[in-house]
Amino acid sequence: MKAVPAEVLESIRKNKVCLKGGLATPMGGGVSSLNVQLRKELDLYASLVNCFNLPGLPTRHDNVDIVVIRENTEGEYSGLEHEVVPGVVESLKVITKFCSERIAKYAFEYAYLNNRKKVTAVHKANIMKLADGLFLESCREVATRYPGIKYNEIIVDNCCMQLVSKPEQFDVMVTPNLYGNLVANTAAGIAGGTGVMPGGNVGADHAVFEQGASAGNVGNEKVVEQQKANPVALLLSSAMMLRHLQFPAFADRLETAVKRVILEGKYRTKDLGGTSTTQEVVDAVIDALN
């Protein structure tokens, strides 16, 4: 499939919300990412991934509760690449003040509405002085409007080191496109793995919810055949969707059921050290709901 089907886009535009599974993108070959197509078509400018410790799931670090908010429509994902001469490829990174201010405002509004204390801007402005410099300038301007929220900045390479050594220091993180992908996956690995991290892609009019961090098993037919895929991330993303639709009581019920199943430890997929199938975990969550 080279493009998102028109009927899918029409359905999302009509219903304003979508719950989706993973979409695999071939390496090279000129086929554009279906995920990027979806984000651009619907202007889903904010990617939100919540990485947190789940009770009963042992991890190297405790007290991890990080929200990574990533600009979703430009940067290195702009898709502006061409071969200048044979053997020389030029790839353009696009950063605009409009998109940078928009994602910064979303991050600070999220922090304000969810009683978060700090927003950290992730950048590489020491090297990309104009592009990432513009992103930082936009974040600083927006930060002045939220005096009750602490604001700081961190270079992306130092950020990755700090994430794996002291992740509890981070709260809300706002990033350009590529850095957000790297940071969210690193944070997900610290907090329990990509199979348990929920996420959403939000725009002014539409929202698409899916597994928060990159799924390395997307397109792996063996995982599907053996029923080993972890459903937790998608279940928690469903709770995020319910909260987005202003059904907080239903969202809380689903989250509580998922957390209970993980805490009890009887039903877990292989990536969490268990032997359960996808359906067995889902059935356990349904039982916990009842």
Solvent accessible surface area in square Angstrom, and as a share of the most:
residue,aa,sasa,rsa
1,M,145,0.65
2,K,160,0.68
3,A,59,0.46
4,V,18,0.10
5,P,41,0.26
6,A,77,0.59
7,E,120,0.54
8,V,60,0.34
9,L,19,0.10
10,E,120,0.54
11,S,50,0.32
12,I,7,0.03
13,R,102,0.37
14,K,163,0.69
15,N,82,0.42
16,K,104,0.44
17,V,28,0.16
18,C,26,0.15
19,L,72,0.36
20,K,23,0.10
21,G,41,0.39
22,G,51,0.49
23,L,56,0.28
24,A,57,0.44
25,T,51,0.29
26,P,78,0.49
27,M,191,0.85
28,G,57,0.54
29,G,83,0.80
30,G,83,0.79
31,V,44,0.25
32,S,65,0.42
33,S,26,0.17
34,L,11,0.05
35,N,29,0.15
36,V,26,0.15
37,Q,39,0.17
38,L,9,0.04
39,R,30,0.11
40,K,87,0.37
41,E,94,0.42
42,L,9,0.05
43,D,61,0.31
44,L,1,0.00
45,Y,30,0.11
46,A,0,0.00
47,S,8,0.05
48,L,11,0.06
49,V,6,0.04
50,N,28,0.14
51,C,0,0.00
52,F,29,0.12
53,N,39,0.20
54,L,3,0.01
55,P,75,0.47
56,G,38,0.37
57,L,17,0.08
58,P,115,0.72
59,T,39,0.23
60,R,217,0.79
61,H,30,0.14
62,D,102,0.53
63,N,125,0.64
64,V,4,0.02
65,D,65,0.34
66,I,0,0.00
67,V,0,0.00
68,V,1,0.00
69,I,0,0.00
70,R,22,0.08
71,E,6,0.03
72,N,2,0.01
73,T,22,0.13
74,E,13,0.06
75,G,0,0.00
76,E,56,0.25
77,Y,51,0.19
78,S,19,0.12
79,G,60,0.58
80,L,87,0.43
81,E,117,0.52
82,H,90,0.40
83,E,105,0.47
84,V,82,0.47
85,V,78,0.45
86,P,126,0.79
87,G,75,0.72
88,V,77,0.44
89,V,101,0.58
90,E,75,0.33
91,S,66,0.42
92,L,81,0.40
93,K,47,0.20
94,V,52,0.30
95,I,24,0.12
96,T,51,0.30
97,K,79,0.34
98,F,137,0.57
99,C,17,0.10
100,S,1,0.01
101,E,48,0.22
102,R,48,0.18
103,I,0,0.00
104,A,0,0.00
105,K,104,0.44
106,Y,47,0.18
107,A,0,0.00
108,F,0,0.00
109,E,60,0.27
110,Y,45,0.17
111,A,0,0.00
112,Y,141,0.54
113,L,123,0.61
114,N,72,0.37
115,N,125,0.64
116,R,40,0.15
117,K,146,0.62
118,K,36,0.15
119,V,0,0.00
120,T,0,0.00
121,A,0,0.00
122,V,0,0.00
123,H,16,0.07
124,K,40,0.17
125,A,18,0.14
126,N,65,0.33
127,I,116,0.59
128,M,68,0.30
129,K,140,0.59
130,L,164,0.82
131,A,25,0.20
132,D,0,0.00
133,G,22,0.21
134,L,48,0.24
135,F,2,0.01
136,L,7,0.03
137,E,81,0.36
138,S,0,0.00
139,C,0,0.00
140,R,122,0.44
141,E,68,0.30
142,V,1,0.00
143,A,14,0.11
144,T,110,0.64
145,R,135,0.49
146,Y,29,0.11
147,P,127,0.80
148,G,75,0.72
149,I,16,0.08
150,K,132,0.56
151,Y,50,0.19
152,N,53,0.27
153,E,56,0.25
154,I,20,0.10
155,I,56,0.28
156,V,19,0.11
157,D,82,0.43
158,N,63,0.32
159,C,0,0.00
160,C,41,0.25
161,M,104,0.46
162,Q,41,0.18
163,L,0,0.00
164,V,80,0.46
165,S,52,0.34
166,K,117,0.50
167,P,0,0.00
168,E,91,0.41
169,Q,69,0.31
170,F,12,0.05
171,D,20,0.11
172,V,0,0.00
173,M,0,0.00
174,V,0,0.00
175,T,0,0.00
176,P,2,0.01
177,N,1,0.01
178,L,58,0.29
179,Y,13,0.05
180,G,0,0.00
181,N,37,0.19
182,L,89,0.45
183,V,0,0.00
184,A,4,0.03
185,N,41,0.21
186,T,38,0.22
187,A,0,0.00
188,A,0,0.00
189,G,52,0.50
190,I,21,0.11
191,A,0,0.00
192,G,18,0.17
193,G,22,0.21
194,T,43,0.25
195,G,10,0.09
196,V,0,0.00
197,M,0,0.00
198,P,4,0.03
199,G,1,0.01
200,G,3,0.03
201,N,8,0.04
202,V,21,0.12
203,G,9,0.09
204,A,94,0.73
205,D,95,0.49
206,H,25,0.11
207,A,0,0.00
208,V,1,0.01
209,F,5,0.02
210,E,23,0.10
211,Q,47,0.21
212,G,18,0.17
213,A,5,0.04
214,S,62,0.40
215,A,26,0.20
216,G,85,0.81
217,N,65,0.33
218,V,48,0.27
219,G,64,0.61
220,N,65,0.33
221,E,126,0.56
222,K,127,0.54
223,V,24,0.14
224,V,105,0.60
225,E,133,0.60
226,Q,84,0.37
227,Q,79,0.35
228,K,75,0.32
229,A,36,0.28
230,N,19,0.10
231,P,15,0.09
232,V,3,0.02
233,A,0,0.00
234,L,65,0.33
235,L,33,0.16
236,L,2,0.01
237,S,0,0.00
238,S,17,0.11
239,A,0,0.00
240,M,33,0.15
241,M,32,0.14
242,L,43,0.21
243,R,93,0.34
244,H,84,0.38
245,L,71,0.36
246,Q,152,0.68
247,F,99,0.41
248,P,75,0.47
249,A,70,0.54
250,F,112,0.47
251,A,0,0.00
252,D,70,0.36
253,R,126,0.46
254,L,21,0.10
255,E,38,0.17
256,T,70,0.41
257,A,2,0.02
258,V,1,0.00
259,K,67,0.29
260,R,110,0.40
261,V,6,0.04
262,I,3,0.02
263,L,106,0.53
264,E,122,0.55
265,G,33,0.32
266,K,151,0.64
267,Y,77,0.29
268,R,36,0.13
269,T,1,0.00
270,K,130,0.55
271,D,87,0.45
272,L,22,0.11
273,G,75,0.72
274,G,19,0.18
275,T,138,0.80
276,S,11,0.07
277,T,46,0.27
278,T,28,0.17
279,Q,97,0.43
280,E,76,0.34
281,V,4,0.02
282,V,35,0.20
283,D,63,0.33
284,A,11,0.09
285,V,3,0.02
286,I,80,0.40
287,D,99,0.51
288,A,20,0.16
289,L,54,0.27
290,N,149,0.76
